[in-house]
Amino acid sequence: MQETTIHPSAIIDPSAKLGKNVQIGPYAIIGKNVEIGEGTKIGPYCVIENTTMGKNNDLIGNAFIGVKPQDLSYKGLESRVVIGDNNQIRENVTIHRATSLETPTTIGNNCLLMANSHVAHDCVLGNNIILVNCCGVAGHVHIANNAILSGLSAVHQFVRIGRFSMLSGLSGLTLDMPPFCRATGTRAKLVGLNTVGLRRAGWTREQISAVKNAYKKLFLDTTHTMKETLDILEKENPTPEVKELIDFCRNTKRGIMSARMHLHTQEEGSNE
C-alpha cells in the first residue's frame, strides 16, 4: 500500500490529522483543525482549514476549503466544513466554513464541484450533486441529492433545491426549487420535469407520470391556489415521490418558484 506523501514545499499544521495514503501536493497549506481521510489527494496550492474530510476525495489544485466566511457578522469562531467521501473538487473551488459552531457547512458524497464554483457558509449539500463551472451558491442554501446546477448559475441565500432538480446555465435562483424539476431564467422559473435525469436514475414510467400529473396541477392549473392544490393531492393517496413534492412545497419559507406557462406547450411531448 502506498504511504502518505507530502511535498517538501507543503506546509502542514502539527495538529492536522492525515489518513493513510494521503497525497499533499506542492505549496499546499493544511491549517489547524483539519482531518483528511485516507486516499485523499490534495493538489498544489490548496488551502484547507477547520475541515473534516472523508476518504478518496480529489482536490485538483488551488481550492480554498474551510476558510472564514464572507459574512460581516462573522466574529472569528472556529466553525467547520465537513466533507464526505469520493468528491471531486476542481480548480479554484471555494467552500467556506459556517458562521456557527452547531451547524457546519456540509458536502456529502460523490459530488463534483467544477472549476471556480463557490459554496458559501452554512450550506448543506447532499450526495451526487454537480456544480458546473462558476456556479455560485450563497449562504444557508440546502441542496438535496442528485441536483445539477449548470454553469454561471447563482443561488440566493436560504434557498432550498429539491432532489433530482436541474437549474440551467446563467440562471438566478431566488425561490425554492421543487424536486424533480427543471428551471431556467435570470429570475428562474420552472419549465417542466427533469425527465432525462429521472429515467437515468431508474424511475419507472408510472413514477414519472404520477409526478408529472402533480406538477401540472400545482404549477399549470390556475383554478386553485397552491395550498388548495396541495390539499387535493394529499387526499389522492399520493405516491412517495408526489408526497415528497407536496412536503417540499408545504415547508417552504422563501416561497416556491412559479412556472413559465408558454414554454410547456412546446415541450409537452418531450416531458413524458
N, C-alpha and C positions, 0 to 999 in steps of 0.2 A: 504494500500500500504506500502511495506517495505521502510524504510527510508535509507538514505545513511549511510553506516557503514565504519568506519576507524579503523583498528587495532591499538592498542596503540603504537606499535613499528614502525609504518609507519611515514615517515617524509613528511609533506605537506607544500610547499611554500605558504605564505599568499596570493600571487597573483593568485594561481590556482583556477579555477572555476569548480566546480563539480556539475553535474546534479542530478536529483532525482534518488534514488535507485542505486547509485554507490557503489560498494564494493571495498575497498582497503585492500589488504592482508598484512601479516606480513612483516616488513622490506622493504616495497616498498618505493621508493623515488619519489615524484611528485615535479618536479622543477618549476622554474618560466616560465611564458608564456605558461601555459598549460590549455586547456579546455577539459573536459571529459563529453560526453553526457550521458543522463540518461540510466540506466540499464546496464552500462558497468562494467565488473569485472576486476580488476587489481590484479593479483596473487602475491605471495610472491617474494620479491627480484627484482621486476621490477623497472626500472629506466625510467622515462618519463620526457623529457624536450622539450620546444619550439614546442609543438604539439597541434593541434586541432583534437579531436577525436569525432566521432559521437556516435550514440546510439547502445546499445546492443552488444558492442564488448566484446570479451572474451580473455584476456591475461592470459595464464596458469601460467607462472612463469619465472623469470629471463630474461625477454625480455628487451632490451635496445632500446628505441624509442626516436628519436629526438636528440640524442647526436651528437657531432660535427663530420663532415665527415672525412673520411680517404683520404684527399686531401691536398698535400703540399702547394697548393696555397691558402688554406682557411685562412682567416685573422680574424676570430672570429665574423663574422656577426651573428646577432640574426635571422637567417633564420629559416625555419619551416618544419615540416611534417604535412600533412593534411590527415586524415584517415576518411573514410565514416562510414557506419553502418554495423552491423551484421558480422563483420570479426572475424575469429578465428586465434589467434596468439599464436603459441605453444612455447615450452620451448626453451630458448636461442636464440630467433629470434632477429636480429638487423636491425633497419631501421634508416638510418642516415639522418639528415636534409640537406637541399640544400646548395649550395655554393653561392647562390644569394638570395636577398630578393624578387625578382619578381616572381620566379617560384619555389614553394615549392616541395619537394618530396611528391608524392601523391599516396595514395592507395584508390581504390574505395570501393564498397560494396560487401559483401558476398564472400570475398576472404578467402582462407585457406593457411596460411603460416606455414608449418610444422617445426618440431624441427630443430634448427641450420641453418635455411635459412637466407639469408642476402639480403637486398635491400639497395643499395648504394645511395649516394647523387644524387639529381636531377632526380631520376627515376619517371616515371609516369605509374602506373598500373591501369587498368580498373576494371571492375566488374567480379565476378565469376572466379577469377584466382586461380590456385593451384600451389604453390611452394612446391615440395616434399622435404623430409629431406635433409639438407646440400646443397641445391641449392644456388648458388651464382650469384647475378645479379650486374654487375658493374655500374658505374655512367652513368647518362643520357640515360638509356635504357627506351624505351617505349614498354609496353606490352598491347595489346588490349584484349577486353573482352573474357572470356571463354578459355583462353590459359592454357595449363598444361606444367610445366617444371618438369621433373622427377628427382629422387634422384641423388645427386652428379653431377648435370649438372652445367655448368658455362656459363655465357653470357658476351661477351666483351662489353666494354663501347660504347655508342652511337648506339647500335644495336636496330632495331625495330622488334617486333614479332607480327604477324598478328592474327586476330581473329580466334578462334577455332583451333589454331595450337597446336601441341604436340611435345615436344622435349624429346627424350629418355634419360634414365639414363646414367650417365658417359659421356655425350656428351659435346662438347665445341662449342659454337655458336659464330662465328666471323663475319658473314654477316647477312643481313636482312633475316628473315624467313617469307615467304608469308603466308597469311591467308589460313586456311582450310587444311594445310599440316602437314605431319609428317617428322621428321628429326632425324638422328642418326649419331654418329661417333665422334672421337676425334676432328676432324675438320668437324663438322656436315654437311651432305648433305641430300637432300630430298629423301624420299623413298616412296612417294605416298601421298594420301589424308587421312585425319583423318575421314574416313567414319563412324566409330563407333560413334565418338563424334557428327558428323553431324546428324546421324539418331536419336541419343538420344535427340538432340535439336529440333527434329520435322521436319527436312528437308525432302522434297519430293524426290522421285526417279528422277524427272525431274531436280530439282535443283542440285542434286549431279552429275547427268550425264552431265549437262552443264559445271560445274566446272571441272569435270574430263576431258572432251574434251579440255578445255582451258589449263589445266595442261599439257596434252600430247603435245599440240602444243608449249607451252612455254618451256618445260624442256626436252622433249624426242625427238622432231623433230629438227634435226641438219641442215636442209636445209635453215633456215633463222636465222638471228640474233634475239636477244630478241626484239630489237627496231622494226624490221620489223614485228615480230610476234604480238607485241602489236598493231601496226597499223592495221594489218589484223583483229585481234579480235575486235578492236574498230569499224570497218566497218561492222561487222556482227550483229549489233543490239544486243549487249550482254545483258544477264540477269543482275539484280542488283548485284548478287554475283560475276559474271565474271567481271563486271565493277569494283567492289571493288578490285579484284585481279589485274586488269590492272592498276588501280590508284596506288596501293601499289608499284608495280614494277616500274612504271614511277617516283615515288617520292623518290626512294632510293638515299642515299648519300654514304653509305658504299659499296653498291653492293648487288645483290641478290644471295643467295646460289644456287649452281648447284645440279643436281640430280645424284644419283648413278644408272647408267644405268642398270647394270647387275642384280640388285635386282628386277626390275619391271617385268621382265618376270616371275619370280617365283610368284609374288604377284598379277598378273593381275586379276586372278579370284576372289581374295578377296577384291579388291578395288572398286567393282561396288557399 
